[in-house]
């Protein structure tokens, strides 16, 4: 099921209260907030109202808040051997193949 | 001499907050980028709805009536009709909230 990924890029400060209402209805509370809504004409109509303020992409799956956070987190550059035995085996396997 | 409390005309009191009469080329460039961004969003909505087998009156109407950034004349891109101004045109940066509103069409003949 496709979703619209909507990110608020520009604030609605100083714009009509209806614009604020649309943002509230979509669940956009502050700048750079991202929400996912299923592709439908009612959501598209809401986006048309605030198209100057947001960034919209069509994506296949919605991400939860935790998933978005995990996607932003950089690679720590290490792994704990005891905890991540699987990762280690994979890496060794890859290196073994390379050699 | 420098810093936030320097003695310039706008800062030494009174109502002197001048907006230049025309846009700089960098303002124009950013304005074109914003126009193109809105065009992209409308295209995204259109393709996403078409894939679902839906269509929307508001999107259809926008596509029919509104010129895209490439189709707009420079005159309409950077200036806007105003009946109070000599020769009926003023810079689009005089429009309140001009970076966050869509102003693409002007009265025919002006």
N, CA and C atoms of all chains as a GROMACS GRO file, in nm:
protein
  627
    1UNK      N    1   0.084  -0.121   0.000
    1UNK     CA    2   0.000   0.000   0.000
    1UNK      C    3   0.087   0.125   0.000
    2UNK      N    4   0.075   0.208  -0.102
    2UNK     CA    5   0.162   0.326  -0.109
    2UNK      C    6   0.120   0.435  -0.010
    3UNK      N    7   0.221   0.509   0.031
    3UNK     CA    8   0.198   0.618   0.127
    3UNK      C    9   0.259   0.747   0.073
    4UNK      N   10   0.207   0.858   0.120
    4UNK     CA   11   0.273   0.987   0.099
    4UNK      C   12   0.363   1.012   0.219
    5UNK      N   13   0.492   1.038   0.191
    5UNK     CA   14   0.580   1.082   0.300
    5UNK      C   15   0.584   1.234   0.296
    6UNK      N   16   0.528   1.297   0.398
    6UNK     CA   17   0.512   1.443   0.398
    6UNK      C   18   0.605   1.501   0.504
    7UNK      N   19   0.692   1.593   0.464
    7UNK     CA   20   0.783   1.660   0.557
    7UNK      C   21   0.756   1.809   0.552
    8UNK      N   22   0.739   1.868   0.669
    8UNK     CA   23   0.714   2.013   0.675
    8UNK      C   24   0.847   2.087   0.663
    9UNK      N   25   0.867   2.157   0.550
    9UNK     CA   26   0.993   2.228   0.527
    9UNK      C   27   0.985   2.374   0.571
   10UNK      N   28   0.869   2.436   0.548
   10UNK     CA   29   0.853   2.578   0.581
   10UNK      C   30   0.743   2.590   0.686
   11UNK      N   31   0.765   2.676   0.783
   11UNK     CA   32   0.666   2.696   0.887
   11UNK      C   33   0.547   2.775   0.835
   12UNK      N   34   0.432   2.758   0.899
   12UNK     CA   35   0.312   2.830   0.856
   12UNK      C   36   0.289   2.954   0.941
   13UNK      N   37   0.393   3.001   1.011
   13UNK     CA   38   0.378   3.121   1.094
   13UNK      C   39   0.338   3.238   1.005
   14UNK      N   40   0.233   3.309   1.047
   14UNK     CA   41   0.189   3.426   0.972
   14UNK      C   42   0.096   3.394   0.858
   15UNK      N   43   0.071   3.268   0.832
   15UNK     CA   44  -0.022   3.229   0.726
   15UNK      C   45  -0.163   3.214   0.786
   16UNK      N   46  -0.266   3.206   0.702
   16UNK     CA   47  -0.403   3.199   0.755
   16UNK      C   48  -0.424   3.079   0.848
   17UNK      N   49  -0.522   3.093   0.937
   17UNK     CA   50  -0.544   2.988   1.036
   17UNK      C   51  -0.588   2.857   0.970
   18UNK      N   52  -0.649   2.866   0.851
   18UNK     CA   53  -0.686   2.742   0.780
   18UNK      C   54  -0.564   2.658   0.747
   19UNK      N   55  -0.455   2.727   0.709
   19UNK     CA   56  -0.331   2.656   0.678
   19UNK      C   57  -0.279   2.583   0.802
   20UNK      N   58  -0.284   2.652   0.916
   20UNK     CA   59  -0.244   2.589   1.042
   20UNK      C   60  -0.332   2.467   1.068
   21UNK      N   61  -0.462   2.482   1.038
   21UNK     CA   62  -0.555   2.372   1.061
   21UNK      C   63  -0.520   2.250   0.979
   22UNK      N   64  -0.483   2.272   0.851
   22UNK     CA   65  -0.447   2.159   0.765
   22UNK      C   66  -0.323   2.089   0.818
   23UNK      N   67  -0.225   2.168   0.863
   23UNK     CA   68  -0.103   2.108   0.918
   23UNK      C   69  -0.135   2.026   1.041
   24UNK      N   70  -0.223   2.079   1.127
   24UNK     CA   71  -0.261   2.006   1.248
   24UNK      C   72  -0.334   1.877   1.212
   25UNK      N   73  -0.419   1.884   1.108
   25UNK     CA   74  -0.494   1.765   1.067
   25UNK      C   75  -0.401   1.656   1.014
   26UNK      N   76  -0.292   1.699   0.948
   26UNK     CA   77  -0.198   1.600   0.895
   26UNK      C   78  -0.101   1.552   1.004
   27UNK      N   79  -0.100   1.619   1.118
   27UNK     CA   80  -0.011   1.578   1.227
   27UNK      C   81   0.127   1.638   1.217
   28UNK      N   82   0.139   1.752   1.147
   28UNK     CA   83   0.270   1.818   1.134
   28UNK      C   84   0.276   1.930   1.238
   29UNK      N   85   0.359   1.909   1.342
   29UNK     CA   86   0.360   2.005   1.452
   29UNK      C   87   0.474   2.103   1.444
   30UNK      N   88   0.588   2.061   1.388
   30UNK     CA   89   0.700   2.155   1.377
   30UNK      C   90   0.778   2.126   1.250
   31UNK      N   91   0.866   2.219   1.216
   31UNK     CA   92   0.943   2.205   1.092
   31UNK      C   93   1.026   2.079   1.095
   32UNK      N   94   1.043   2.019   0.976
   32UNK     CA   95   1.120   1.896   0.954
   32UNK      C   96   1.053   1.773   1.017
   33UNK      N   97   0.929   1.789   1.063
   33UNK     CA   98   0.854   1.672   1.109
   33UNK      C   99   0.808   1.594   0.986
   34UNK      N  100   0.811   1.461   0.997
   34UNK     CA  101   0.771   1.375   0.885
   34UNK      C  102   0.654   1.287   0.927
   35UNK      N  103   0.552   1.280   0.842
   35UNK     CA  104   0.439   1.191   0.868
   35UNK      C  105   0.411   1.110   0.741
   36UNK      N  106   0.348   0.996   0.761
   36UNK     CA  107   0.309   0.911   0.648
   36UNK      C  108   0.158   0.902   0.645
   37UNK      N  109   0.100   0.920   0.527
   37UNK     CA  110  -0.044   0.904   0.511
   37UNK      C  111  -0.069   0.822   0.386
   38UNK      N  112  -0.169   0.731   0.389
   38UNK     CA  113  -0.197   0.651   0.270
   38UNK      C  114  -0.239   0.738   0.153
   39UNK      N  115  -0.202   0.693   0.032
   39UNK     CA  116  -0.236   0.769  -0.089
   39UNK      C  117  -0.387   0.765  -0.109
   40UNK      N  118  -0.452   0.882  -0.099
   40UNK     CA  119  -0.595   0.890  -0.124
   40UNK      C  120  -0.624   1.032  -0.166
   41UNK      N  121  -0.740   1.052  -0.225
   41UNK     CA  122  -0.768   1.186  -0.277
   41UNK      C  123  -0.789   1.285  -0.163
   42UNK      N  124  -0.837   1.237  -0.046
   42UNK     CA  125  -0.858   1.332   0.064
   42UNK      C  126  -0.725   1.384   0.117
   43UNK      N  127  -0.625   1.295   0.128
   43UNK     CA  128  -0.493   1.340   0.173
   43UNK      C  129  -0.430   1.429   0.066
   44UNK      N  130  -0.450   1.392  -0.061
   44UNK     CA  131  -0.395   1.473  -0.170
   44UNK      C  132  -0.452   1.614  -0.167
   45UNK      N  133  -0.581   1.624  -0.134
   45UNK     CA  134  -0.643   1.755  -0.124
   45UNK      C  135  -0.582   1.838  -0.012
   46UNK      N  136  -0.551   1.770   0.100
   46UNK     CA  137  -0.487   1.842   0.211
   46UNK      C  138  -0.349   1.889   0.170
   47UNK      N  139  -0.276   1.803   0.097
   47UNK     CA  140  -0.141   1.841   0.053
   47UNK      C  141  -0.149   1.960  -0.043
   48UNK      N  142  -0.251   1.960  -0.130
   48UNK     CA  143  -0.264   2.072  -0.224
   48UNK      C  144  -0.278   2.205  -0.150
   49UNK      N  145  -0.337   2.200  -0.033
   49UNK     CA  146  -0.355   2.323   0.044
   49UNK      C  147  -0.224   2.378   0.099
   50UNK      N  148  -0.129   2.289   0.123
   50UNK     CA  149  -0.004   2.332   0.189
   50UNK      C  150   0.117   2.298   0.104
   51UNK      N  151   0.097   2.292  -0.030
   51UNK     CA  152   0.204   2.241  -0.116
   51UNK      C  153   0.329   2.329  -0.116
   52UNK      N  154   0.315   2.457  -0.078
   52UNK     CA  155   0.432   2.545  -0.075
   52UNK      C  156   0.517   2.521   0.050
   53UNK      N  157   0.462   2.450   0.148
   53UNK     CA  158   0.532   2.437   0.276
   53UNK      C  159   0.597   2.301   0.295
   54UNK      N  160   0.557   2.201   0.216
   54UNK     CA  161   0.598   2.065   0.246
   54UNK      C  162   0.680   2.003   0.133
   55UNK      N  163   0.743   1.891   0.166
   55UNK     CA  164   0.811   1.808   0.068
   55UNK      C  165   0.735   1.676   0.065
   56UNK      N  166   0.696   1.629  -0.053
   56UNK     CA  167   0.612   1.509  -0.062
   56UNK      C  168   0.678   1.406  -0.152
   57UNK      N  169   0.687   1.283  -0.102
   57UNK     CA  170   0.733   1.171  -0.184
   57UNK      C  171   0.634   1.057  -0.170
   58UNK      N  172   0.621   0.979  -0.276
   58UNK     CA  173   0.537   0.860  -0.266
   58UNK      C  174   0.627   0.742  -0.232
   59UNK      N  175   0.596   0.672  -0.122
   59UNK     CA  176   0.679   0.559  -0.080
   59UNK      C  177   0.591   0.435  -0.065
   60UNK      N  178   0.654   0.318  -0.065
   60UNK     CA  179   0.578   0.193  -0.063
   60UNK      C  180   0.530   0.159   0.078
   61UNK      N  181   0.617   0.186   0.178
   61UNK     CA  182   0.581   0.152   0.315
   61UNK      C  183   0.594   0.272   0.406
   62UNK      N  184   0.509   0.276   0.508
   62UNK     CA  185   0.521   0.380   0.609
   62UNK      C  186   0.626   0.337   0.710
   63UNK      N  187   0.703   0.434   0.760
   63UNK     CA  188   0.801   0.405   0.865
   63UNK      C  189   0.748   0.457   0.997
   64UNK      N  190   0.774   0.381   1.105
   64UNK     CA  191   0.737   0.432   1.237
   64UNK      C  192   0.842   0.533   1.281
   65UNK      N  193   0.813   0.600   1.390
   65UNK     CA  194   0.904   0.700   1.443
   65UNK      C  195   1.039   0.638   1.479
   66UNK      N  196   1.033   0.516   1.540
   66UNK     CA  197   1.156   0.447   1.579
   66UNK      C  198   1.238   0.406   1.457
   67UNK      N  199   1.168   0.361   1.353
   67UNK     CA  200   1.240   0.321   1.231
   67UNK      C  201   1.310   0.441   1.167
   68UNK      N  202   1.241   0.557   1.166
   68UNK     CA  203   1.303   0.677   1.109
   68UNK      C  204   1.427   0.717   1.188
   69UNK      N  205   1.416   0.703   1.319
   69UNK     CA  206   1.527   0.736   1.408
   69UNK      C  207   1.646   0.644   1.383
   70UNK      N  208   1.615   0.514   1.369
   70UNK     CA  209   1.722   0.416   1.344
   70UNK      C  210   1.788   0.443   1.209
   71UNK      N  211   1.710   0.486   1.111
   71UNK     CA  212   1.766   0.512   0.978
   71UNK      C  213   1.861   0.632   0.981
   72UNK      N  214   1.833   0.727   1.072
   72UNK     CA  215   1.918   0.846   1.081
   72UNK      C  216   2.049   0.819   1.154
   73UNK      N  217   2.049   0.715   1.240
   73UNK     CA  218   2.165   0.690   1.327
   73UNK      C  219   2.284   0.643   1.244
   74UNK      N  220   2.401   0.705   1.264
   74UNK     CA  221   2.517   0.661   1.185
   74UNK      C  222   2.571   0.527   1.233
   75UNK      N  223   2.649   0.459   1.145
   75UNK     CA  224   2.711   0.332   1.179
   75UNK      C  225   2.811   0.354   1.291
   76UNK      N  226   2.802   0.282   1.406
   76UNK     CA  227   2.893   0.309   1.518
   76UNK      C  228   3.038   0.274   1.485
   77UNK      N  229   3.063   0.188   1.386
   77UNK     CA  230   3.199   0.153   1.350
   77UNK      C  231   3.254   0.036   1.429
   78UNK      N  232   3.174  -0.024   1.515
   78UNK     CA  233   3.219  -0.143   1.590
   78UNK      C  234   3.098  -0.231   1.616
   79UNK      N  235   3.124  -0.355   1.659
   79UNK     CA  236   3.014  -0.441   1.706
   79UNK      C  237   3.067  -0.524   1.821
   80UNK      N  238   2.978  -0.561   1.914
   80UNK     CA  239   3.019  -0.641   2.030
   80UNK      C  240   3.015  -0.787   1.988
   81UNK      N  241   3.131  -0.856   1.999
   81UNK     CA  242   3.142  -0.991   1.943
   81UNK      C  243   3.042  -1.086   2.006
   82UNK      N  244   3.030  -1.077   2.140
   82UNK     CA  245   2.940  -1.170   2.209
   82UNK      C  246   2.796  -1.151   2.163
   83UNK      N  247   2.761  -1.024   2.152
   83UNK     CA  248   2.621  -0.992   2.122
   83UNK      C  249   2.590  -1.018   1.974
   84UNK      N  250   2.688  -0.985   1.889
   84UNK     CA  251   2.661  -0.988   1.745
   84UNK      C  252   2.741  -1.098   1.677
   85UNK      N  253   2.726  -1.220   1.730
   85UNK     CA  254   2.799  -1.332   1.672
   85UNK      C  255   2.761  -1.352   1.525
   86UNK      N  256   2.635  -1.323   1.497
   86UNK     CA  257   2.585  -1.344   1.360
   86UNK      C  258   2.655  -1.249   1.263
   87UNK      N  259   2.664  -1.121   1.305
   87UNK     CA  260   2.729  -1.020   1.222
   87UNK      C  261   2.873  -1.061   1.195
   88UNK      N  262   2.939  -1.111   1.301
   88UNK     CA  263   3.079  -1.148   1.290
   88UNK      C  264   3.096  -1.262   1.188
   89UNK      N  265   3.008  -1.361   1.200
   89UNK     CA  266   3.016  -1.475   1.109
   89UNK      C  267   2.998  -1.428   0.964
   90UNK      N  268   2.904  -1.337   0.946
   90UNK     CA  269   2.879  -1.285   0.811
   90UNK      C  270   3.002  -1.215   0.758
   91UNK      N  271   3.060  -1.129   0.842
   91UNK     CA  272   3.177  -1.051   0.797
   91UNK      C  273   3.291  -1.144   0.762
   92UNK      N  274   3.314  -1.244   0.851
   92UNK     CA  275   3.423  -1.338   0.826
   92UNK      C  276   3.397  -1.416   0.698
   93UNK      N  277   3.273  -1.453   0.680
   93UNK     CA  278   3.236  -1.526   0.558
   93UNK      C  279   3.269  -1.444   0.434
   94UNK      N  280   3.233  -1.316   0.437
   94UNK     CA  281   3.258  -1.228   0.324
   94UNK      C  282   3.408  -1.215   0.300
   95UNK      N  283   3.484  -1.194   0.412
   95UNK     CA  284   3.629  -1.180   0.397
   95UNK      C  285   3.691  -1.308   0.344
   96UNK      N  286   3.643  -1.422   0.398
   96UNK     CA  287   3.694  -1.551   0.353
   96UNK      C  288   3.674  -1.568   0.203
   97UNK      N  289   3.556  -1.527   0.156
   97UNK     CA  290   3.527  -1.538   0.012
   97UNK      C  291   3.620  -1.447  -0.067
   98UNK      N  292   3.644  -1.326  -0.010
   98UNK     CA  293   3.727  -1.228  -0.081
   98UNK      C  294   3.869  -1.280  -0.094
   99UNK      N  295   3.920  -1.345   0.013
   99UNK     CA  296   4.057  -1.397   0.010
   99UNK      C  297   4.058  -1.524  -0.078
  100UNK      N  298   3.075   5.098   1.467
  100UNK     CA  299   3.091   5.085   1.322
  100UNK      C  300   3.025   4.956   1.272
  101UNK      N  301   3.060   4.844   1.340
  101UNK     CA  302   3.001   4.718   1.299
  101UNK      C  303   2.916   4.662   1.412
  102UNK      N  304   2.856   4.547   1.391
  102UNK     CA  305   2.780   4.482   1.496
  102UNK      C  306   2.633   4.516   1.490
  103UNK      N  307   2.556   4.464   1.585
  103UNK     CA  308   2.411   4.482   1.579
  103UNK      C  309   2.364   4.624   1.608
  104UNK      N  310   2.447   4.708   1.672
  104UNK     CA  311   2.400   4.843   1.708
  104UNK      C  312   2.469   4.951   1.626
  105UNK      N  313   2.515   4.915   1.506
  105UNK     CA  314   2.583   5.013   1.421
  105UNK      C  315   2.486   5.123   1.380
  106UNK      N  316   2.541   5.239   1.352
  106UNK     CA  317   2.456   5.354   1.320
  106UNK      C  318   2.421   5.354   1.172
  107UNK      N  319   2.316   5.286   1.136
  107UNK     CA  320   2.268   5.294   0.998
  107UNK      C  321   2.130   5.357   1.002
  108UNK      N  322   2.085   5.404   0.887
  108UNK     CA  323   1.956   5.473   0.885
  108UNK      C  324   1.840   5.386   0.932
  109UNK      N  325   1.828   5.258   0.890
  109UNK     CA  326   1.712   5.181   0.938
  109UNK      C  327   1.716   5.157   1.087
  110UNK      N  328   1.839   5.153   1.147
  110UNK     CA  329   1.847   5.116   1.288
  110UNK      C  330   1.837   5.236   1.382
  111UNK      N  331   1.864   5.356   1.332
  111UNK     CA  332   1.863   5.470   1.423
  111UNK      C  333   1.723   5.528   1.439
  112UNK      N  334   1.625   5.443   1.442
  112UNK     CA  335   1.488   5.485   1.472
  112UNK      C  336   1.413   5.530   1.349
  113UNK      N  337   1.284   5.545   1.365
  113UNK     CA  338   1.203   5.590   1.253
  113UNK      C  339   1.165   5.475   1.161
  114UNK      N  340   1.080   5.506   1.067
  114UNK     CA  341   1.032   5.404   0.975
  114UNK      C  342   1.112   5.412   0.846
  115UNK      N  343   1.224   5.340   0.844
  115UNK     CA  344   1.302   5.336   0.722
  115UNK      C  345   1.344   5.191   0.702
  116UNK      N  346   1.262   5.116   0.633
  116UNK     CA  347   1.288   4.975   0.611
  116UNK      C  348   1.263   4.952   0.464
  117UNK      N  349   1.370   4.968   0.385
  117UNK     CA  350   1.348   4.975   0.241
  117UNK      C  351   1.356   4.837   0.178
  118UNK      N  352   1.266   4.811   0.087
  118UNK     CA  353   1.271   4.690   0.006
  118UNK      C  354   1.315   4.734  -0.134
  119UNK      N  355   1.422   4.678  -0.188
  119UNK     CA  356   1.466   4.719  -0.321
  119UNK      C  357   1.355   4.698  -0.424
  120UNK      N  358   1.354   4.778  -0.528
  120UNK     CA  359   1.240   4.771  -0.621
  120UNK      C  360   1.244   4.649  -0.709
  121UNK      N  361   1.362   4.586  -0.724
  121UNK     CA  362   1.367   4.464  -0.805
  121UNK      C  363   1.440   4.355  -0.728
  122UNK      N  364   1.421   4.231  -0.776
  122UNK     CA  365   1.484   4.116  -0.712
  122UNK      C  366   1.630   4.106  -0.755
  123UNK      N  367   1.714   4.052  -0.668
  123UNK     CA  368   1.850   4.022  -0.709
  123UNK      C  369   1.847   3.891  -0.788
  124UNK      N  370   1.958   3.862  -0.859
  124UNK     CA  371   1.952   3.739  -0.940
  124UNK      C  372   1.950   3.615  -0.853
  125UNK      N  373   2.003   3.626  -0.731
  125UNK     CA  374   1.998   3.510  -0.642
  125UNK      C  375   1.858   3.488  -0.587
  126UNK      N  376   1.788   3.597  -0.559
  126UNK     CA  377   1.647   3.585  -0.519
  126UNK      C  378   1.566   3.522  -0.631
  127UNK      N  379   1.594   3.565  -0.754
  127UNK     CA  380   1.522   3.510  -0.869
  127UNK      C  381   1.548   3.361  -0.880
  128UNK      N  382   1.673   3.323  -0.861
  128UNK     CA  383   1.711   3.182  -0.871
  128UNK      C  384   1.636   3.099  -0.767
  129UNK      N  385   1.636   3.148  -0.641
  129UNK     CA  386   1.567   3.073  -0.535
  129UNK      C  387   1.417   3.069  -0.561
  130UNK      N  388   1.363   3.176  -0.617
  130UNK     CA  389   1.220   3.180  -0.649
  130UNK      C  390   1.186   3.074  -0.753
  131UNK      N  391   1.273   3.063  -0.856
  131UNK     CA  392   1.249   2.960  -0.958
  131UNK      C  393   1.255   2.822  -0.896
  132UNK      N  394   1.350   2.799  -0.805
  132UNK     CA  395   1.359   2.670  -0.738
  132UNK      C  396   1.230   2.638  -0.662
  133UNK      N  397   1.176   2.738  -0.594
  133UNK     CA  398   1.051   2.717  -0.519
  133UNK      C  399   0.937   2.683  -0.614
  134UNK      N  400   0.928   2.755  -0.727
  134UNK     CA  401   0.822   2.726  -0.824
  134UNK      C  402   0.834   2.582  -0.873
  135UNK      N  403   0.958   2.541  -0.902
  135UNK     CA  404   0.980   2.406  -0.954
  135UNK      C  405   0.946   2.301  -0.849
  136UNK      N  406   0.972   2.332  -0.723
  136UNK     CA  407   0.940   2.240  -0.614
  136UNK      C  408   0.789   2.216  -0.607
  137UNK      N  409   0.712   2.324  -0.620
  137UNK     CA  410   0.566   2.311  -0.619
  137UNK      C  411   0.519   2.230  -0.739
  138UNK      N  412   0.579   2.255  -0.857
  138UNK     CA  413   0.545   2.176  -0.976
  138UNK      C  414   0.569   2.028  -0.949
  139UNK      N  415   0.682   1.998  -0.885
  139UNK     CA  416   0.716   1.860  -0.855
  139UNK      C  417   0.616   1.795  -0.763
  140UNK      N  418   0.569   1.869  -0.664
  140UNK     CA  419   0.473   1.814  -0.568
  140UNK      C  420   0.342   1.782  -0.638
  141UNK      N  421   0.297   1.873  -0.724
  141UNK     CA  422   0.172   1.848  -0.798
  141UNK      C  423   0.188   1.725  -0.886
  142UNK      N  424   0.305   1.711  -0.951
  142UNK     CA  425   0.329   1.594  -1.036
  142UNK      C  426   0.329   1.466  -0.953
  143UNK      N  427   0.390   1.472  -0.832
  143UNK     CA  428   0.392   1.355  -0.743
  143UNK      C  429   0.251   1.313  -0.706
  144UNK      N  430   0.169   1.411  -0.667
  144UNK     CA  431   0.030   1.381  -0.629
  144UNK      C  432  -0.043   1.318  -0.747
  145UNK      N  433  -0.022   1.375  -0.867
  145UNK     CA  434  -0.094   1.328  -0.985
  145UNK      C  435  -0.057   1.184  -1.017
  146UNK      N  436   0.075   1.153  -1.019
  146UNK     CA  437   0.115   1.016  -1.054
  146UNK      C  438   0.071   0.917  -0.946
  147UNK      N  439   0.080   0.958  -0.818
  147UNK     CA  440   0.042   0.867  -0.710
  147UNK      C  441  -0.107   0.834  -0.717
  148UNK      N  442  -0.189   0.935  -0.745
  148UNK     CA  443  -0.333   0.912  -0.754
  148UNK      C  444  -0.367   0.830  -0.879
  149UNK      N  445  -0.297   0.860  -0.990
  149UNK     CA  446  -0.323   0.786  -1.114
  149UNK      C  447  -0.292   0.638  -1.095
  150UNK      N  448  -0.187   0.608  -1.019
  150UNK     CA  449  -0.150   0.469  -0.994
  150UNK      C  450  -0.259   0.398  -0.914
  151UNK      N  451  -0.329   0.472  -0.829
  151UNK     CA  452  -0.440   0.415  -0.753
  151UNK      C  453  -0.568   0.411  -0.834
  152UNK      N  454  -0.565   0.467  -0.955
  152UNK     CA  455  -0.686   0.473  -1.036
  152UNK      C  456  -0.779   0.584  -0.992
  153UNK      N  457  -0.724   0.682  -0.917
  153UNK     CA  458  -0.808   0.794  -0.875
  153UNK      C  459  -0.765   0.920  -0.948
  154UNK      N  460  -0.850   1.020  -0.945
  154UNK     CA  461  -0.808   1.150  -0.993
  154UNK      C  462  -0.875   1.253  -0.904
  155UNK      N  463  -0.824   1.375  -0.911
  155UNK     CA  464  -0.876   1.476  -0.820
  155UNK      C  465  -0.901   1.605  -0.894
  156UNK      N  466  -1.016   1.663  -0.869
  156UNK     CA  467  -1.055   1.782  -0.941
  156UNK      C  468  -0.955   1.896  -0.921
  157UNK      N  469  -0.909   1.912  -0.798
  157UNK     CA  470  -0.821   2.025  -0.767
  157UNK      C  471  -0.687   2.012  -0.840
  158UNK      N  472  -0.635   1.888  -0.844
  158UNK     CA  473  -0.508   1.865  -0.914
  158UNK      C  474  -0.528   1.885  -1.064
  159UNK      N  475  -0.638   1.830  -1.116
  159UNK     CA  476  -0.666   1.844  -1.260
  159UNK      C  477  -0.676   1.991  -1.298
  160UNK      N  478  -0.743   2.066  -1.213
  160UNK     CA  479  -0.765   2.207  -1.242
  160UNK      C  480  -0.632   2.283  -1.239
  161UNK      N  481  -0.550   2.249  -1.142
  161UNK     CA  482  -0.418   2.312  -1.132
  161UNK      C  483  -0.338   2.285  -1.260
  162UNK      N  484  -0.340   2.158  -1.303
  162UNK     CA  485  -0.263   2.122  -1.423
  162UNK      C  486  -0.314   2.196  -1.546
  163UNK      N  487  -0.446   2.213  -1.550
  163UNK     CA  488  -0.508   2.278  -1.666
  163UNK      C  489  -0.481   2.428  -1.668
  164UNK      N  490  -0.491   2.491  -1.551
  164UNK     CA  491  -0.491   2.638  -1.548
  164UNK      C  492  -0.354   2.697  -1.521
  165UNK      N  493  -0.275   2.631  -1.435
  165UNK     CA  494  -0.152   2.694  -1.390
  165UNK      C  495  -0.036   2.659  -1.484
  166UNK      N  496   0.039   2.759  -1.528
  166UNK     CA  497   0.159   2.730  -1.606
  166UNK      C  498   0.268   2.674  -1.515
  167UNK      N  499   0.350   2.583  -1.568
  167UNK     CA  500   0.465   2.536  -1.488
  167UNK      C  501   0.573   2.642  -1.493
  168UNK      N  502   0.678   2.618  -1.416
  168UNK     CA  503   0.785   2.719  -1.407
  168UNK      C  504   0.842   2.747  -1.544
  169UNK      N  505   0.861   2.639  -1.626
  169UNK     CA  506   0.919   2.656  -1.759
  169UNK      C  507   0.829   2.732  -1.854
  170UNK      N  508   0.698   2.720  -1.831
  170UNK     CA  509   0.604   2.784  -1.923
  170UNK      C  510   0.577   2.930  -1.889
  171UNK      N  511   0.612   2.969  -1.766
  171UNK     CA  512   0.578   3.105  -1.724
  171UNK      C  513   0.667   3.207  -1.793
  172UNK      N  514   0.610   3.323  -1.822
  172UNK     CA  515   0.689   3.434  -1.875
  172UNK      C  516   0.767   3.497  -1.760
  173UNK      N  517   0.888   3.548  -1.789
  173UNK     CA  518   0.964   3.615  -1.683
  173UNK      C  519   0.883   3.725  -1.615
  174UNK      N  520   0.801   3.793  -1.694
  174UNK     CA  521   0.718   3.901  -1.641
  174UNK      C  522   0.626   3.849  -1.529
  175UNK      N  523   0.565   3.732  -1.552
  175UNK     CA  524   0.475   3.676  -1.452
  175UNK      C  525   0.550   3.611  -1.337
  176UNK      N  526   0.674   3.566  -1.368
  176UNK     CA  527   0.752   3.498  -1.264
  176UNK      C  528   0.798   3.598  -1.158
  177UNK      N  529   0.845   3.714  -1.202
  177UNK     CA  530   0.913   3.804  -1.110
  177UNK      C  531   0.834   3.929  -1.074
  178UNK      N  532   0.722   3.953  -1.141
  178UNK     CA  533   0.640   4.069  -1.106
  178UNK      C  534   0.495   4.027  -1.090
  179UNK      N  535   0.417   4.116  -1.030
  179UNK     CA  536   0.278   4.083  -1.002
  179UNK      C  537   0.194   4.207  -1.031
  180UNK      N  538   0.071   4.184  -1.072
  180UNK     CA  539  -0.019   4.295  -1.102
  180UNK      C  540  -0.053   4.372  -0.975
  181UNK      N  541  -0.054   4.504  -0.985
  181UNK     CA  542  -0.101   4.588  -0.875
  181UNK      C  543  -0.164   4.712  -0.936
  182UNK      N  544  -0.291   4.738  -0.904
  182UNK     CA  545  -0.359   4.848  -0.970
  182UNK      C  546  -0.312   4.984  -0.921
  183UNK      N  547  -0.242   4.987  -0.806
  183UNK     CA  548  -0.202   5.115  -0.749
  183UNK      C  549  -0.065   5.162  -0.798
  184UNK      N  550   0.006   5.076  -0.869
  184UNK     CA  551   0.143   5.108  -0.910
  184UNK      C  552   0.142   5.159  -1.053
  185UNK      N  553   0.233   5.253  -1.078
  185UNK     CA  554   0.246   5.303  -1.216
  185UNK      C  555   0.281   5.188  -1.309
  186UNK      N  556   0.216   5.177  -1.418
  186UNK     CA  557   0.231   5.070  -1.518
  186UNK      C  558   0.186   4.933  -1.464
  187UNK      N  559   0.116   4.934  -1.352
  187UNK     CA  560   0.042   4.818  -1.302
  187UNK      C  561   0.125   4.695  -1.266
  188UNK      N  562   0.254   4.709  -1.243
  188UNK     CA  563   0.335   4.592  -1.206
  188UNK      C  564   0.427   4.629  -1.091
  189UNK      N  565   0.440   4.537  -0.995
  189UNK     CA  566   0.542   4.554  -0.891
  189UNK      C  567   0.616   4.422  -0.875
  190UNK      N  568   0.733   4.428  -0.813
  190UNK     CA  569   0.812   4.307  -0.793
  190UNK      C  570   0.737   4.208  -0.705
  191UNK      N  571   0.753   4.079  -0.734
  191UNK     CA  572   0.676   3.979  -0.659
  191UNK      C  573   0.720   3.974  -0.513
  192UNK      N  574   0.842   4.025  -0.484
  192UNK     CA  575   0.890   4.024  -0.346
  192UNK      C  576   0.820   4.129  -0.261
  193UNK      N  577   0.732   4.210  -0.321
  193UNK     CA  578   0.652   4.305  -0.242
  193UNK      C  579   0.524   4.239  -0.193
  194UNK      N  580   0.496   4.118  -0.246
  194UNK     CA  581   0.376   4.045  -0.207
  194UNK      C  582   0.397   3.985  -0.068
  195UNK      N  583   0.302   4.008   0.026
  195UNK     CA  584   0.321   3.951   0.159
  195UNK      C  585   0.335   3.799   0.155
  196UNK      N  586   0.432   3.746   0.231
  196UNK     CA  587   0.461   3.602   0.237
  196UNK      C  588   0.494   3.544   0.100
  197UNK      N  589   0.564   3.620   0.017
  197UNK     CA  590   0.578   3.580  -0.123
  197UNK      C  591   0.652   3.449  -0.142
  198UNK      N  592   0.732   3.406  -0.043
  198UNK     CA  593   0.802   3.279  -0.062
  198UNK      C  594   0.715   3.159  -0.025
  199UNK      N  595   0.597   3.185   0.030
  199UNK     CA  596   0.513   3.073   0.073
  199UNK      C  597   0.374   3.075   0.012
  200UNK      N  598   0.354   3.156  -0.090
  200UNK     CA  599   0.224   3.154  -0.159
  200UNK      C  600   0.248   3.134  -0.308
  201UNK      N  601   0.147   3.077  -0.374
  201UNK     CA  602   0.155   3.058  -0.519
  201UNK      C  603   0.086   3.175  -0.586
  202UNK      N  604   0.163   3.249  -0.664
  202UNK     CA  605   0.106   3.363  -0.738
  202UNK      C  606   0.160   3.351  -0.880
  203UNK      N  607   0.078   3.288  -0.967
  203UNK     CA  608   0.129   3.258  -1.102
  203UNK      C  609   0.053   3.329  -1.210
  204UNK      N  610  -0.076   3.357  -1.187
  204UNK     CA  611  -0.157   3.417  -1.292
  204UNK      C  612  -0.184   3.563  -1.261
  205UNK      N  613  -0.197   3.643  -1.367
  205UNK     CA  614  -0.227   3.784  -1.353
  205UNK      C  615  -0.343   3.817  -1.445
  206UNK      N  616  -0.411   3.932  -1.423
  206UNK     CA  617  -0.524   3.964  -1.509
  206UNK      C  618  -0.481   3.974  -1.655
  207UNK      N  619  -0.561   3.920  -1.747
  207UNK     CA  620  -0.522   3.926  -1.888
  207UNK      C  621  -0.511   4.070  -1.936
  208UNK      N  622  -0.410   4.096  -2.016
  208UNK     CA  623  -0.390   4.231  -2.068
  208UNK      C  624  -0.300   4.316  -1.983
  209UNK      N  625  -0.269   4.273  -1.863
  209UNK     CA  626  -0.180   4.351  -1.776
  209UNK      C  627  -0.051   4.273  -1.751
   0.00000   0.00000   0.00000
